[in-house]
């Protein structure tokens, strides 16, 4: 009997891995989780606002440029790239970053993140100018943050000052207002004057309405950035969910429904109608539909060419970009 159970478990894990590709899914989630952690900490330390997962239109290429996050304070705007690299990393003669795994000897090569961030600054600056906001030269800066504790530099002097490795990242601490010290001042503050309140307010409005990736929060505090595609399930559930489209809905929250009896497992889907004039919705404006728990969501993570089928019962919330 135990042999049959063991064989069944092995077969289940093989089938699950074949269809759901758990390893890749975990990588996608851990990379996004790292961005959320960085964003939350930056807001606590600097008291500014972080805009996460932006997709800024690039007029030159006719495409959208992915920007991990933009930190906005009264003193400056910082474009931040988060690289969750693990292992020993060095820089090749052409600027390419060469990463050798800390547990395996597998070597991977990545385009220079600093050069990428500088290009993102240029694209963001042009986008803001098109929407009526200009800044003094050098007001926009960039940083590459490496928050993985398993990241190790090879020949650290080869890395530019825009790169913030883990040992510096963990030194960030909230400080009293008007008290700046150490690399924090050099990395982010720069001694720049505060912008006028009107310009700052307009900047926040532009970034809050800029194109961005959809955000999915899963159980166990996992996060995904990407594109919500559609629901998948029984016909009656699809009929109940037909109103939930990005053009009409900005956010949805999944809750268990108090149902009893076999086959009556249900989920409550609370959704907030999109308001293009007001940000968010009050509790009284939330609407609700009930669907079966085996309903799924089709979601394509950022940077992946594979569409994920995720059980709606595993989802906490989804934020849909306009």
N, C-alpha and C positions, 0 to 999 in steps of 0.2 A: 504493500500500500504506500509506504513512504517513498519507494522508488518511483511510483506513478505520480505522486504529488511533486517530487523533485523534477521529474521530466516535464510535468505540466508547467511548472514555474519557469524552467529554462526555455520551453517553447514560447511561453507568453512574453518573456523578455526579448526573445529574438524577433517575434512578430512586432512587438511594440517599437523596437529599435528600427526595424525595416520600414515601418509605415510612418513613424513620428520623428525619427532622427533626433533622439533626445540629446546627444552630445552637442550637435549644432545648435539646437534650441537653447541649451544651457549657456552656450557661448554668447548667443544673441542677447539673452536676458542679462547675463553678467556684465556685458559691455554697456548696455543701457542703464543698468543699476549703478554702475560707476559714474555715469554722467549725472544721474539724479543726486547721488551722494555729493559730488563736487558742487553741483548747483546749490544744493541746500546749505552747504558749508560756506560757500562764498557769500550768500545772502546774510548769513549769521555774522560773518566776520566784518563785512564791509557795509552792511545796512542798505545795500542797493537792491536792485531787481535783476534777476537772471531770466533771460528769454531762451528757452531750451528747444532744440530741434528745429531750427529755422531752415527755410528753403527759399533763399533770396534769389529773385530773378536776375540773371546775368544778360544784359542787353547785347553784349558782344557775341556770346555763343548761342543765345536764344534758349538757354536751358536754365535750370534752377541750381544754385550752388548750396550744397548742404553746409550748414554752420552748426557745430555742436551747441554752442551757447554764446550769448552776448551779455556781459555784465554792464549794467548802467548805474552809475552813481552821479552825484551832483558835480563830481570833479572830472569824470572821464567815461569813455566807452571802451570796453576791452573785449575783443573777439578771442574766444578761448576754444582750443581744440583739446579734447580729452582722449588720450591714447592708453588703453588698458593693457599695454604690453607687459609680458612676463618673460624673464630670462636676461641674458647678457646682450646688451645692445651697443653697437659701435656705429661709426659713420664712415661710409666708403668715400673714395676720392671724388665721386660725382655727387656727393651729398645724400645718397641713399642710406637709409638706416637698415642695418643688418642685425637681425635678432636671432639668437640661438637659444632654444628652450632651456630652462633651468633643470628640467627633469628628463628631457630627451635632447638629442643632439640635432634635432630638426632645425634647419636654418630658413628664415623667411626674410624677404626684402620688402621695405616699405618706402614710398616716396617721402621726401623730406617734409615732415609736418610743419616746420617753421616756414618754409617756402609756401606751403599750402595755406597757412594761416595768413601770411602777407597778401596772398592773392584774394583771400576771403575779405580782408580789410578793404581792399580796393573795390571789390564788388559791392560790399555793404555801403561804403561811402558814396558810391555812384547812385545806389538805390535811394539812400536818404536824401541826396541832393535833388533827385528827380521828384521827391515828395516834399521838397521845400525846406529841408534842414541842412545847414552847412556848419562846419566846425573849423576852428583854426588848424593849421597844419600840425600834424602829430598828435592831435587830440584823440584819435582812434589808435589804439595799440593792440598788440596780440600776444598771447601766451599759449604755450603747450604744456598741459599738466599731465603728469604721469603718476596716477594714484595707486598703482599696483605695488604692494610691498615686496613683491618678487622681482621688481625691475632693478637691473644692475647696469650702471654705465661702464663702458670700456673706454679708457682715456677721456675722462670727464671734461678735460680742457678743450676738447673738440666740439663740445656742445655750446650753443649760443646762450646768452643770458635770458632769452625768451623761454627757455626750457626750464620747467619747474619739476625736478624729480621728487620721488617719494619722500626722501629724507628732509627736503625743504617743505614739502606739502604738509607734513604732519606738524610742522612748527607753527602753522597758522593758528592764531588764537584771537578771539574777539578782544579789541582794545578800546579803552575810553576814547570818546570823541576828541579829536585834535592831538592825539598822541600816536605818532607813527615811528616805527623803528625798524632797523635791520633791512633784510632783503624785501620785506613787505613794501616799504616805501619805494625801493628801487623798482620792484616788479609791477606794482599797480598804481601807486599814488602819483608819483612824478611831480608833485608840487604844483599841479595845474589849478587854475582858478575855477571857481564854481560857475556853471553855466547859468544863464538867466532862467528863471522859473518857467517862463512861457515856452522857451525852446525845449527845456527838459520835459515838460508836459507833452509837447507835440511828439517828441522822440518816443516816449512811452506809448503813445497812441499808435504811432506807425508800427512799432515792433509788435505790439499786442494784436494788430490786425494783419501782420505780414503772413505769407504762406508758411506753414509749418507741418511737421509730421503729426499724424494721429498718435495718441498715447493710450496704451492699454496697461492697466494695473491688474496683476494677477494675485492670487492667493500666495502666501509665503513671501509677501513683499517683493515680488518679481515685477519687472517693468519691461515693456516693449515699446519702441518707437517704430512707426511704419505706416502702412495704409490699410484702413478698414475697408474690406471689399463688400461683404454681404453676410447675411445669416443663412444657415442651412438647417432644414428640419422638416417636420410634417407640414402638410398644406395648411392646416388650421393655425399653426404657429406662425407660418410665413404671412398669413393673412393678418394676424394680430400685429406683426412687426413691420408691415408694409409702410407705415408712416415714418419709420426711423431711417431717415436718409440725411446725409451731411448738409444738404441744402435746407433742411427743416429742423434738425436736431443738433445741439452743440455738445451734449454730454448725456451719458446713461450710466445708471448704477444698478447692479444686479444684487438682488436679495432673495433669500429662501422664503418660500411661502409656507404657511402653517397648514399643510394638507395631510390628510390621513388616509390610510388604506393602500392596498397594493396597486401599483401603477398610477398613483396620484401624485407622484413627486413633481412639484411645480416650482417655477422661479418667477419672482416679480421683477419686471424690468421698469425702473423709473427713468424717465427721460425728460430733458429740459428743452423745450422749444427754442430754436435759435432766434435771438433778437439782435439785429444788426445795429441797433442804436444803443442798447444797454448791454453791459457785460454781465453774463450770468442770469440766473432767474431766482426768484424767491421760492420758498418752500411751497407756497400755495400754487405756483405755476407749474410744478412738476406733474407730469402725467404718468399713467401706469398701465401696463399690460401684463398678462400672466401667460407663460408658455411652459412647455414641458422641459424638464431639466436636461434632456439629452440633445436639446438644440445646440448647434455649433456656430462659431464665428469663423469666417475666413479672413485671415489677416496676413499681410505680406510684410515681414520685418524690414526695416531700413538696411540696405546693403545686401539683401538676400534676393535670389531669383526664385525662391521656393515659397509657395503659399502654405501657411500653417492652418490646420483645422484645430481649433481650440474649443473645448467644451465650455458652454456658457456658464456652467456651474463652477468653473475654475476662474471666472473673471470677476473682478471686484468693480471696476469701472472702465469706461472708454470715453476719451475726449476727442471729438471730431473737429478737425480744422475746417475753416470756411472754404 
